Amino acid sequence: MDSGKVKVLAVTSPQRSLLMPNVATFREQGYPDLDIYIWAAIIAPAATPDAVAARLNAEFVKVLRSTEIKEKWRVSDFETLPSTPEELTKFVQADSKRWAEAVKISGFKASE
């Protein structure tokens, strides 16, 4: 990008990138539905006892909210978004629905 060989049109996050503050978001350019996240989550097996899941979640939230982890991830332009198991479930369901619709619209067919 700095060499001029590549022109970045936009970033898909709702806010501008700290690494590319001069690049607008798609939202700023009038495309609010193009907020796209690359995300990861830690998910326990379904049979995990609620108390264990709650404790694990509390510990991960504590780490993800720490200044040290936030700063390490920010260097790569990642943002920590700690949540509850219920919030994660809702997010995954909504994201799955969104991408299922996108795949349907695209006409993509998986092949073996």
C-alpha distances in whole Angstrom, upper triangle without the diagonal:
4,5,5,6,5,6,7,11,12,13,17,18,21,19,16,14,15,11,10,13,12,11,14,16,18,21,20,20,23,23,24,25,22,21,21,21,21,24,27,30,33,36,40,42,44,47,46,48,47,48,46,43,43,43,40,38,40,38,35,35,36,33,30,31,31,29,29,27,25,23,23,21,19,17,16,16,19,22,26,28,31,34,37,38,39,36,34,37,36,32,33,35,33,30,32,33,30,29,32,32,29,30,33,32,29,32,31,34,34,35,37
4,5,8,8,9,10,14,15,16,19,21,23,21,17,15,15,12,10,13,12,12,16,18,20,23,22,22,25,25,27,28,25,24,24,24,24,27,29,32,35,38,42,45,47,50,48,51,49,50,48,45,45,45,42,40,41,40,36,36,37,34,31,32,32,29,29,28,26,24,23,22,20,17,17,17,21,23,27,29,33,36,39,40,42,38,37,39,39,35,35,38,36,33,35,37,34,32,36,36,32,34,37,35,33,36,35,38,38,39,41
4,6,8,10,12,15,17,19,22,24,26,24,21,19,19,15,14,17,15,15,19,21,23,26,25,24,28,27,29,30,27,27,26,27,26,29,31,35,38,41,44,47,49,52,51,53,52,53,50,48,48,48,45,43,44,43,39,39,40,37,35,35,35,33,32,31,29,27,26,25,23,21,20,20,24,27,30,33,36,39,42,43,44,41,39,42,41,38,38,40,38,35,37,39,35,34,37,37,34,35,38,36,34,37,35,38,38,39,41
4,5,7,10,13,15,17,21,23,25,23,20,18,19,16,14,16,14,14,17,19,21,24,23,21,25,25,27,28,25,25,25,26,26,29,32,35,38,41,45,47,49,52,51,54,52,53,51,48,49,49,46,44,45,44,40,40,41,38,36,36,37,34,33,32,30,28,28,27,24,22,21,21,24,27,31,33,36,39,42,43,44,41,39,41,41,37,37,39,37,34,36,37,34,32,36,35,32,33,36,34,32,35,34,36,37,38,40
4,7,10,13,16,17,21,23,26,24,21,20,21,18,16,18,17,15,18,20,21,25,24,22,26,25,28,28,25,25,24,25,25,28,31,35,37,40,44,46,48,51,50,53,52,53,51,48,48,48,45,43,45,44,40,40,41,39,36,37,37,35,34,33,31,29,28,27,25,23,21,21,24,28,31,33,37,39,42,43,44,41,39,41,40,36,36,38,36,33,35,36,33,31,34,34,30,31,34,32,30,32,31,34,34,35,37
4,6,9,12,14,17,19,22,21,18,17,18,15,13,16,14,13,15,17,17,21,21,19,22,22,24,24,21,22,21,22,21,25,28,31,35,37,41,43,45,48,47,50,49,50,48,45,45,46,42,40,42,41,37,37,39,36,33,34,35,33,32,31,29,27,26,24,23,21,19,19,22,25,28,30,33,36,39,40,40,37,35,37,36,33,33,35,33,29,31,32,29,27,31,30,27,28,31,29,26,29,28,31,31,33,35
4,6,9,12,15,17,19,19,16,15,17,15,12,14,12,10,12,14,14,18,17,16,19,19,21,22,18,19,19,21,21,25,28,31,34,37,41,43,45,48,47,49,48,49,47,44,45,45,42,40,41,41,37,36,38,36,33,34,34,32,32,30,28,27,27,24,22,21,19,18,21,24,27,29,32,35,38,39,39,36,34,36,35,31,32,34,31,28,30,31,28,26,30,29,25,27,30,28,26,29,28,31,32,34,36
4,6,8,11,13,16,15,12,12,14,12,9,11,10,7,9,10,11,15,14,13,16,16,18,19,15,16,16,17,18,21,24,28,31,34,37,40,41,45,44,46,45,46,44,41,41,42,39,36,38,37,34,33,35,33,29,30,31,29,29,27,25,24,24,22,19,19,17,15,18,20,24,25,29,31,34,35,35,32,30,33,31,28,28,30,28,25,27,28,25,23,27,26,23,25,28,26,24,27,26,30,30,32,35
4,7,10,13,14,14,12,13,16,14,11,12,11,7,8,8,8,12,12,10,13,12,15,16,13,14,15,17,18,21,25,28,32,34,38,40,41,45,44,46,45,46,44,41,41,42,39,37,38,38,35,34,36,34,30,31,32,31,31,29,26,26,26,23,21,21,19,17,19,21,25,25,29,31,34,35,35,31,30,32,30,27,27,29,26,24,26,26,23,22,25,24,21,23,26,23,22,25,25,29,30,32,35
4,7,9,11,11,9,10,13,13,10,11,10,6,5,5,6,9,9,8,11,10,12,13,10,11,12,14,15,19,22,25,29,31,35,37,38,42,41,43,41,43,41,38,38,39,36,33,35,35,31,30,32,31,27,28,29,28,28,26,23,23,24,21,19,19,17,14,16,18,21,22,26,27,30,31,31,28,27,29,27,23,24,26,23,21,23,24,20,20,24,23,20,22,25,23,22,25,25,28,29,32,34
4,6,8,8,7,7,11,11,9,10,10,7,6,5,6,9,10,10,13,11,12,12,9,8,9,10,12,15,19,22,25,28,31,34,35,39,37,39,38,39,38,34,34,35,33,30,31,31,28,26,28,27,23,24,26,24,25,23,20,20,20,17,15,16,14,11,13,14,17,18,22,24,27,28,28,24,23,25,24,20,21,23,21,18,21,22,19,18,22,22,19,21,24,23,22,25,24,28,28,31,33
4,7,8,9,9,13,13,12,13,14,10,9,6,6,8,10,11,12,10,9,9,6,5,5,7,10,13,16,19,23,25,29,31,32,36,35,37,35,36,35,31,32,33,30,27,29,29,26,25,27,26,22,23,25,24,25,23,20,21,21,17,16,18,15,12,12,13,16,16,20,21,24,25,25,21,20,22,21,17,18,20,17,15,17,18,15,15,19,18,16,18,21,20,19,23,22,25,26,29,31
4,5,7,8,11,12,12,12,14,11,10,7,8,8,10,12,13,11,10,11,8,5,6,7,9,12,15,18,21,24,27,30,31,34,33,35,33,34,33,29,29,30,28,25,26,27,23,22,24,23,19,20,22,21,22,20,17,18,19,15,14,16,14,10,10,10,13,13,17,18,21,23,23,19,18,21,19,15,17,19,17,14,18,19,16,16,20,20,18,21,23,22,22,26,25,28,28,31,33
4,7,9,12,14,14,13,14,12,10,7,8,6,8,11,12,10,8,10,9,6,8,9,13,14,18,20,23,25,29,32,32,35,34,35,33,34,33,30,29,31,29,25,26,27,24,22,24,24,20,20,22,22,23,21,18,19,21,17,15,18,17,13,13,12,14,14,17,18,21,23,22,19,18,21,19,16,18,20,17,15,19,19,17,18,21,21,19,22,25,23,24,27,27,30,31,34,36
4,7,9,12,11,9,11,10,8,6,9,8,9,12,13,13,11,13,12,9,11,12,14,16,19,21,25,27,31,33,34,37,36,37,35,36,35,31,30,32,30,26,27,28,24,22,24,23,20,19,21,20,22,20,16,17,19,16,13,16,15,11,12,11,14,14,18,19,23,25,25,21,21,24,22,19,21,23,20,19,22,23,20,21,25,24,23,26,28,27,27,30,30,33,33,36,39
4,6,9,7,6,8,7,6,6,10,10,9,12,14,14,13,15,13,11,13,13,15,17,20,23,26,29,33,36,37,40,38,40,37,38,37,34,33,34,32,29,29,29,26,24,26,25,21,21,22,20,22,20,17,17,18,16,13,14,14,10,12,12,16,16,20,22,26,28,28,24,24,26,25,22,23,26,23,21,25,26,22,23,27,26,24,27,30,28,28,31,31,34,34,37,39
4,5,5,5,8,7,9,8,12,13,13,15,17,17,16,18,15,13,13,13,14,16,19,21,25,28,31,34,36,39,37,39,37,37,36,33,32,33,30,28,28,28,25,23,24,23,19,19,20,19,19,18,15,14,15,13,10,11,10,7,9,10,14,16,19,22,25,27,28,24,23,26,25,22,23,26,24,22,25,26,23,23,27,27,25,27,30,29,28,32,31,34,33,36,38
4,6,5,9,10,11,12,15,16,16,18,21,20,20,21,19,16,16,16,16,18,20,23,25,29,32,35,37,40,38,39,37,37,36,33,32,32,30,28,28,27,24,23,23,22,19,18,19,16,17,16,13,12,13,12,8,9,9,7,10,10,14,16,20,23,26,28,29,26,25,28,28,24,26,29,27,24,28,29,27,27,30,31,28,31,34,33,32,35,34,37,37,39,41
4,6,9,9,12,13,16,18,17,19,22,21,21,22,19,17,17,16,16,18,20,23,26,29,33,36,38,41,39,41,39,39,37,35,34,34,32,29,30,29,26,25,25,23,20,21,21,18,18,17,15,13,13,12,9,8,8,7,10,12,16,18,22,25,29,30,31,28,27,30,30,26,27,30,28,25,28,30,27,27,31,31,29,30,34,33,31,35,33,36,36,38,39
4,6,6,9,10,14,15,14,16,19,19,19,21,18,16,17,17,17,20,22,25,28,32,35,38,40,43,41,43,41,42,40,37,37,37,34,32,33,32,29,27,28,26,23,23,24,22,22,21,18,16,17,15,12,12,11,9,13,15,18,20,24,27,30,32,33,29,28,31,30,27,28,30,28,26,29,30,27,26,30,30,27,29,33,31,30,33,32,35,35,38,39
4,6,8,10,13,14,13,15,18,18,18,21,18,17,18,18,19,21,24,27,30,33,36,40,41,44,42,44,42,42,41,38,37,37,35,32,33,32,29,28,29,27,24,23,24,21,22,22,18,17,18,17,13,14,14,11,14,15,19,21,24,27,30,32,33,29,29,32,30,27,29,31,29,26,30,31,28,28,32,31,29,31,34,32,31,35,34,37,38,40,42
4,6,10,13,14,12,13,17,18,18,21,18,18,19,20,21,24,27,30,33,36,39,42,44,47,45,47,45,45,44,41,40,41,39,36,36,36,33,31,32,31,27,27,28,25,26,25,22,21,22,20,17,17,17,14,17,19,22,24,27,30,33,35,36,32,31,34,33,29,31,33,30,28,31,32,29,29,32,32,29,31,34,32,31,35,34,38,38,40,43
4,7,10,12,10,11,14,14,16,18,15,14,16,17,18,21,24,27,31,34,37,40,41,45,43,45,43,44,43,39,39,40,37,35,35,35,32,30,32,30,27,27,28,26,26,25,22,21,22,20,17,17,16,13,16,18,21,22,26,28,32,33,34,30,29,32,30,27,28,30,27,25,28,29,25,25,29,28,25,28,30,28,27,31,30,34,34,37,39
4,7,8,6,7,10,11,12,15,12,12,14,16,18,21,24,27,31,33,37,40,40,44,43,44,42,43,42,39,38,39,37,34,35,35,32,30,32,30,27,27,28,26,28,26,23,23,24,21,18,19,18,15,17,18,21,22,26,27,31,32,32,28,28,30,28,25,26,28,25,23,26,27,23,23,27,26,23,26,29,26,26,30,30,33,34,37,39
4,5,5,7,9,9,9,11,9,8,11,13,15,18,21,24,28,30,34,36,37,41,39,41,39,40,39,36,35,37,34,31,32,33,29,28,30,29,25,25,27,26,27,25,22,22,23,20,18,19,17,14,15,16,19,19,23,24,27,29,29,25,24,26,25,21,23,24,21,19,23,23,19,20,24,23,20,23,25,24,23,27,27,30,31,34,37
4,5,5,6,5,7,8,6,7,10,13,15,18,22,25,28,30,34,36,37,40,39,41,39,41,40,36,36,38,35,32,34,34,31,29,32,31,27,27,29,28,30,27,24,25,26,22,20,22,20,17,18,18,21,21,24,25,28,29,28,25,24,26,24,21,22,23,20,18,21,21,17,18,21,20,17,20,22,20,20,24,24,28,29,32,35
4,5,5,5,4,7,7,7,11,13,17,19,23,25,29,30,34,36,36,40,39,41,38,40,39,35,35,37,35,31,33,34,30,28,31,30,26,26,29,28,30,27,24,25,26,23,21,23,21,18,18,18,21,20,23,24,27,28,27,23,23,25,22,19,21,22,19,18,21,20,17,18,22,20,18,22,23,21,22,25,26,29,31,34,37
4,5,7,8,11,10,11,14,16,19,22,25,28,31,33,37,39,40,43,42,44,41,42,42,38,38,39,37,34,35,36,33,30,32,32,28,28,30,29,30,29,25,26,27,24,22,23,22,19,20,20,22,22,26,26,29,31,30,26,26,28,26,23,25,26,23,21,25,24,21,22,25,24,22,25,27,24,25,29,29,33,34,37,40
4,6,8,11,10,12,15,17,20,23,27,29,33,35,39,41,41,45,44,46,43,45,44,41,40,42,40,36,38,38,35,33,35,35,31,31,33,32,33,31,28,28,29,26,24,25,24,21,22,22,25,25,28,29,32,33,32,29,28,30,28,25,26,27,24,22,25,24,21,22,25,23,21,24,25,23,23,27,27,31,33,36,39
4,6,9,9,11,15,18,21,23,27,30,33,35,38,40,40,44,43,45,43,44,44,40,40,42,40,36,38,39,35,33,36,35,32,32,34,33,35,33,29,30,31,28,26,28,26,23,23,23,26,25,28,29,31,32,31,27,28,29,26,23,25,25,22,21,24,23,19,20,23,21,19,23,24,21,22,25,26,30,32,35,38
4,6,6,8,11,15,18,20,24,27,30,32,35,37,37,41,40,42,40,42,41,37,37,39,37,34,35,36,33,31,34,34,30,30,33,32,33,31,28,29,30,27,25,27,25,21,22,21,24,23,26,26,29,30,28,25,25,26,23,20,22,22,19,17,20,19,15,17,19,17,15,19,20,18,18,22,23,26,28,32,35
4,5,6,10,13,17,19,22,24,28,29,33,35,34,38,37,39,37,38,38,34,34,36,34,31,32,34,30,28,31,31,27,27,30,30,31,29,26,27,28,25,23,26,24,20,20,19,22,20,23,23,25,26,25,22,22,23,20,17,19,20,16,15,18,17,14,16,19,17,15,19,20,18,19,23,24,27,29,32,35
4,6,8,12,15,17,20,22,26,27,30,32,32,36,35,37,35,37,36,33,33,35,33,30,31,33,30,28,31,31,27,28,31,31,32,29,26,28,29,25,24,26,24,21,20,20,21,20,23,22,24,25,23,20,20,21,18,15,17,17,13,12,15,14,10,12,15,13,12,15,17,15,16,20,20,24,25,29,31
4,6,9,13,15,19,21,25,26,30,32,32,36,35,37,35,37,36,32,33,35,32,29,31,32,29,27,30,29,26,27,29,29,30,27,25,26,26,23,22,23,21,18,18,18,20,19,22,22,25,25,24,21,20,21,19,16,17,18,14,12,15,15,11,12,15,14,11,15,17,15,15,19,19,23,24,27,30
4,7,10,12,16,18,22,23,27,29,30,33,32,34,32,34,33,29,29,31,29,26,28,29,25,24,26,26,22,23,25,25,27,24,21,23,23,20,18,21,18,15,15,14,16,15,18,19,21,22,21,18,17,19,17,13,15,16,13,11,14,15,11,12,16,15,13,16,19,18,18,22,21,24,25,28,31
4,7,9,13,16,19,21,25,27,27,31,30,32,31,32,31,28,28,30,27,24,26,27,23,22,25,24,21,22,25,25,25,22,20,22,22,18,17,19,17,14,13,13,15,14,17,18,21,21,21,17,16,17,16,12,13,15,12,9,12,13,10,10,14,14,12,15,17,17,17,20,19,22,22,26,28
4,6,9,12,16,18,22,24,25,28,27,30,28,29,28,24,25,26,24,21,23,23,20,19,22,21,17,19,21,22,22,19,17,19,19,15,15,17,14,12,10,10,12,11,14,15,18,18,19,15,13,15,15,11,11,14,12,9,12,14,12,12,15,16,15,16,20,20,19,22,21,23,23,26,28
4,7,11,14,16,20,22,24,27,26,29,27,29,27,24,25,26,23,20,23,23,19,19,21,20,16,19,21,21,21,18,16,18,17,13,14,16,12,11,9,10,12,12,15,16,18,18,19,17,14,16,16,12,12,15,14,11,13,16,14,12,16,18,16,17,20,21,20,23,21,23,22,24,26
4,7,11,13,16,19,20,24,23,25,24,25,23,20,21,22,19,17,19,19,15,15,18,17,14,16,19,20,19,16,15,17,16,13,14,16,13,12,9,9,10,9,11,13,15,15,16,14,11,13,14,11,10,14,13,10,12,16,14,14,17,19,18,19,22,23,22,25,23,24,23,26,27
4,7,10,13,16,18,21,19,22,21,22,20,17,18,19,16,14,17,17,13,14,17,15,12,16,18,19,19,15,15,17,16,13,15,17,14,14,11,11,10,10,11,12,14,13,16,14,10,13,14,12,10,14,15,12,14,17,17,16,18,21,20,21,24,25,25,27,24,25,24,26,27
4,6,10,13,15,18,16,18,17,19,17,13,15,16,12,11,14,14,10,11,15,14,12,15,17,19,19,15,16,19,17,15,17,19,17,17,13,13,10,10,9,10,11,10,13,12,8,11,13,11,10,13,15,13,14,18,18,17,19,22,22,22,25,27,27,29,26,27,25,28,28
4,7,10,12,15,13,15,15,16,13,11,13,13,10,9,12,12,9,11,14,13,12,15,17,20,19,16,17,20,18,16,19,21,19,20,16,15,13,12,11,11,11,10,13,13,10,12,15,14,12,16,18,16,17,20,21,20,22,25,25,25,28,30,30,31,29,29,27,29,29
4,7,9,11,10,13,13,14,12,9,12,13,10,10,13,14,11,13,16,16,15,18,20,23,23,19,20,24,22,20,23,25,23,23,19,19,16,15,13,12,11,9,12,13,9,10,14,13,11,14,17,16,16,19,21,20,21,24,25,25,27,29,30,31,28,28,26,29,28
4,6,8,6,10,10,12,9,7,11,12,9,10,13,14,12,15,17,17,17,20,22,25,25,22,23,26,25,23,26,28,26,26,23,22,19,18,15,14,13,10,13,15,12,12,16,16,14,17,20,19,19,22,24,23,24,27,28,28,30,32,33,33,31,31,29,31,30
4,5,6,9,11,13,11,9,13,14,12,13,17,17,16,18,21,21,21,24,26,29,29,25,27,30,28,26,29,31,29,30,26,25,22,21,19,18,16,12,15,17,15,14,17,18,16,17,21,20,19,22,25,24,24,27,29,28,30,33,33,33,31,30,28,30,29
4,6,8,10,13,12,10,13,15,14,14,18,19,18,20,23,23,23,25,28,31,31,28,29,32,31,29,31,34,32,32,28,27,24,22,20,18,15,12,13,16,14,12,16,17,15,16,20,20,19,21,24,24,23,27,28,28,29,32,33,33,31,30,28,30,29
4,6,9,11,10,10,13,15,14,15,18,19,19,21,24,24,25,27,29,33,32,29,31,34,33,31,34,36,34,34,31,29,26,25,22,20,17,14,16,19,17,16,19,21,19,20,23,24,22,25,28,27,27,30,32,31,33,36,36,37,35,34,31,33,32
4,6,8,7,6,10,11,10,12,15,16,16,18,20,21,21,24,26,29,29,26,28,31,30,28,31,34,32,32,29,27,24,22,19,18,15,12,15,18,16,15,19,20,19,20,23,24,23,26,28,28,28,31,33,32,34,37,37,38,36,35,33,35,34
4,5,5,6,9,10,11,12,14,16,17,18,20,21,22,24,26,30,30,27,29,32,32,30,33,36,34,34,30,29,25,24,20,18,15,13,15,18,17,17,20,22,21,22,25,26,25,28,30,31,31,34,35,35,37,39,40,41,39,38,36,38,38
4,5,5,6,9,10,10,12,14,15,16,18,20,21,22,24,28,29,26,27,31,30,29,32,34,33,33,29,27,23,21,18,16,12,10,12,15,15,15,18,20,19,20,23,24,24,26,29,29,30,32,34,34,36,38,39,40,39,39,37,39,39
4,6,5,6,9,10,11,12,14,15,17,19,20,21,23,27,27,25,27,30,30,29,31,34,33,33,29,27,23,22,18,16,13,12,14,17,17,17,20,22,22,23,26,27,27,29,31,32,33,36,37,37,39,41,42,43,42,42,40,42,41
4,5,5,6,8,10,11,12,14,15,17,18,20,22,25,25,23,25,28,27,27,29,32,31,31,27,26,22,21,17,16,13,12,15,17,17,17,20,22,21,23,26,26,26,29,31,31,32,35,36,36,38,40,41,42,40,40,38,40,39
4,5,5,6,9,10,10,12,14,15,16,18,20,24,24,21,23,26,26,24,27,30,29,28,25,23,19,18,14,13,10,8,11,14,13,13,17,18,17,19,22,22,23,25,27,27,28,31,32,33,34,37,37,39,37,37,35,37,37
4,6,5,6,9,10,10,12,14,15,16,18,22,23,21,22,25,25,24,26,29,29,28,25,22,19,17,13,11,9,8,11,13,13,14,17,18,18,20,22,23,24,26,28,29,30,32,34,34,36,38,39,40,39,39,37,40,40
4,5,5,6,9,10,11,13,14,15,17,21,21,19,21,24,24,23,26,29,28,28,25,22,19,17,14,13,11,11,14,16,16,17,20,21,21,23,25,26,27,29,31,31,33,35,36,37,39,41,41,43,41,41,39,42,41
4,5,5,6,9,10,11,12,14,16,19,19,17,19,22,21,20,23,26,25,25,22,20,16,16,12,12,11,10,14,15,14,16,19,19,19,22,24,24,24,27,28,29,30,33,33,34,36,38,39,40,38,38,36,38,38
4,5,5,6,9,10,10,12,14,18,18,16,17,21,20,19,22,24,24,23,20,17,14,12,9,8,7,7,11,12,11,13,16,16,16,19,21,21,22,25,26,26,28,30,31,32,34,36,36,38,36,37,35,38,38
4,6,5,6,9,10,11,13,16,17,15,17,20,20,19,22,25,25,24,21,18,14,13,9,9,9,10,13,14,14,16,18,18,19,22,23,24,25,28,29,29,31,33,34,35,37,39,39,41,40,40,39,41,41
4,5,5,6,9,10,11,15,15,13,15,18,18,18,20,23,23,23,20,18,14,14,10,12,12,13,16,16,16,18,21,20,21,24,25,25,27,29,30,30,32,35,35,36,38,40,40,42,40,41,39,41,41
4,5,5,6,9,10,13,13,11,13,16,15,15,17,20,20,20,16,14,11,11,8,9,10,11,15,14,13,16,19,18,18,21,23,22,24,26,27,27,29,32,32,32,35,37,37,39,37,37,36,38,38
4,5,5,6,9,12,13,11,12,15,16,15,17,20,20,19,16,13,9,9,5,7,9,11,14,13,12,16,17,16,18,21,22,21,23,26,26,27,29,31,31,32,35,36,37,39,37,38,37,39,40
4,6,5,6,10,11,10,11,14,15,15,17,20,20,20,17,15,11,11,8,11,12,14,17,16,16,19,21,20,22,25,25,25,27,30,30,30,33,35,35,36,39,40,40,42,41,42,40,43,43
4,5,5,9,9,7,9,12,12,12,14,17,17,18,15,13,10,11,9,12,14,16,19,18,17,20,22,21,22,25,26,25,27,30,29,30,32,34,34,35,38,39,39,41,39,40,39,41,41
4,6,8,9,6,7,10,11,10,12,15,15,15,12,9,6,7,6,10,12,15,17,16,15,18,20,18,19,22,23,22,24,27,26,26,29,31,31,32,35,36,36,38,36,38,36,39,39
4,6,9,7,7,10,12,11,12,16,17,16,13,10,7,8,7,10,13,16,18,16,16,20,21,19,21,24,24,23,26,28,28,29,31,33,33,34,37,38,38,40,39,40,39,42,42
4,5,6,6,9,10,11,12,15,16,16,14,12,10,12,11,14,17,19,22,20,20,23,24,23,24,27,28,26,29,32,31,31,34,36,35,37,40,41,40,43,41,43,41,44,44
4,6,5,6,9,10,10,13,15,15,13,12,10,13,13,17,20,22,25,22,22,26,27,24,26,30,29,28,31,33,32,32,36,37,36,38,41,41,41,44,42,44,42,45,45
4,6,5,6,9,10,11,14,14,13,12,11,14,15,18,21,23,26,24,23,27,28,26,27,30,30,29,31,34,33,33,36,38,37,38,41,42,41,44,42,43,42,44,44
4,5,5,6,8,10,12,12,10,10,8,12,12,16,18,20,23,21,20,23,25,22,23,27,27,25,28,30,30,29,32,34,33,34,38,38,38,40,38,40,38,40,41
4,6,5,6,9,10,10,8,7,6,10,11,15,18,20,23,20,19,23,24,21,22,26,25,24,27,29,28,28,31,33,31,33,36,36,36,39,37,39,38,40,41
4,5,5,7,9,10,9,9,10,13,15,19,22,24,26,24,23,26,27,24,26,29,28,27,29,32,30,30,34,35,33,35,38,38,38,41,39,41,39,42,42
4,6,6,8,9,9,10,10,14,15,19,22,24,27,24,23,26,27,24,25,29,28,26,29,31,30,29,33,34,33,34,37,38,37,39,37,39,37,39,40
4,5,6,6,5,6,7,11,13,17,20,22,24,21,20,23,24,21,22,25,25,22,25,28,26,26,29,31,29,30,34,34,33,36,34,35,34,36,37
4,5,5,5,6,9,12,15,18,22,24,26,23,21,25,25,22,23,26,25,23,26,29,27,26,30,31,29,31,34,34,33,36,34,36,35,38,39
4,5,7,10,12,16,18,22,25,27,29,26,24,28,28,25,26,29,28,26,28,31,29,28,32,33,31,32,36,35,34,37,35,37,36,38,39
4,6,9,12,15,17,21,24,25,27,25,23,26,26,23,23,27,26,23,25,28,26,25,28,30,27,29,32,32,31,34,31,33,32,34,35
4,7,10,13,16,19,23,24,26,23,21,24,24,21,22,25,23,21,24,26,24,23,27,28,26,27,31,30,29,32,30,33,32,34,36
4,7,10,13,16,19,20,22,19,17,21,21,18,18,22,21,18,21,24,22,21,25,26,24,26,29,29,28,31,29,31,30,33,34
4,6,10,13,16,18,20,17,15,19,19,16,17,21,20,18,21,23,21,21,25,26,25,27,30,30,29,32,31,33,32,35,36
4,6,10,13,15,17,14,13,17,17,15,16,20,19,18,20,23,22,22,25,27,26,27,30,31,31,34,32,34,33,35,36
4,6,10,12,14,11,10,14,14,12,13,17,16,15,18,20,20,20,23,25,24,26,29,29,30,32,31,33,32,35,36
4,7,10,12,9,9,13,14,12,14,17,17,17,19,22,21,22,25,27,26,28,31,32,32,34,33,34,33,36,37
4,7,8,6,6,10,11,10,12,15,15,15,18,20,20,21,24,25,26,27,29,31,31,34,32,34,33,36,37
4,5,5,6,9,10,11,12,14,15,16,18,20,21,22,24,26,27,28,30,32,33,35,33,34,33,36,37
4,6,5,6,9,10,10,12,14,15,16,18,20,21,22,24,26,27,28,30,31,33,31,32,31,34,34
4,5,5,6,9,10,11,12,14,15,17,18,20,21,23,24,26,27,29,30,32,31,32,31,34,35
4,5,5,6,9,10,11,12,14,15,16,18,20,21,23,24,26,27,29,31,30,31,30,33,34
4,5,5,6,8,10,10,12,14,15,16,18,20,21,22,24,26,27,28,27,28,27,30,31
4,5,5,6,9,10,11,12,14,15,16,18,20,21,22,24,26,27,26,27,26,29,30
4,6,5,6,9,10,11,12,14,15,17,18,20,21,23,24,26,26,27,26,30,31
4,5,5,6,8,10,10,12,14,15,16,18,20,21,22,24,24,25,25,28,29
4,5,5,6,8,10,10,12,14,15,16,18,20,21,22,21,22,22,25,26
4,6,5,6,9,10,10,12,14,15,16,18,20,21,21,22,21,25,26
4,5,5,6,9,10,11,12,14,15,17,18,20,20,22,22,25,27
4,5,5,6,8,10,11,12,14,15,16,19,18,19,19,23,25
4,5,5,6,9,10,10,12,14,15,17,16,17,17,20,22
4,6,5,6,9,10,11,12,14,16,16,17,18,21,23
4,6,5,6,9,10,11,12,15,15,17,18,22,24
4,5,5,6,8,10,10,12,12,14,14,18,20
4,5,5,6,9,10,11,11,12,13,17,19
4,5,5,6,9,10,11,13,15,19,21
4,5,5,6,9,9,12,14,18,21
4,5,5,6,6,8,10,14,17
4,5,5,7,9,11,15,18
4,5,8,11,14,17,21
4,5,9,12,15,18
4,6,10,13,16
4,7,9,13
4,6,10
4,7
4
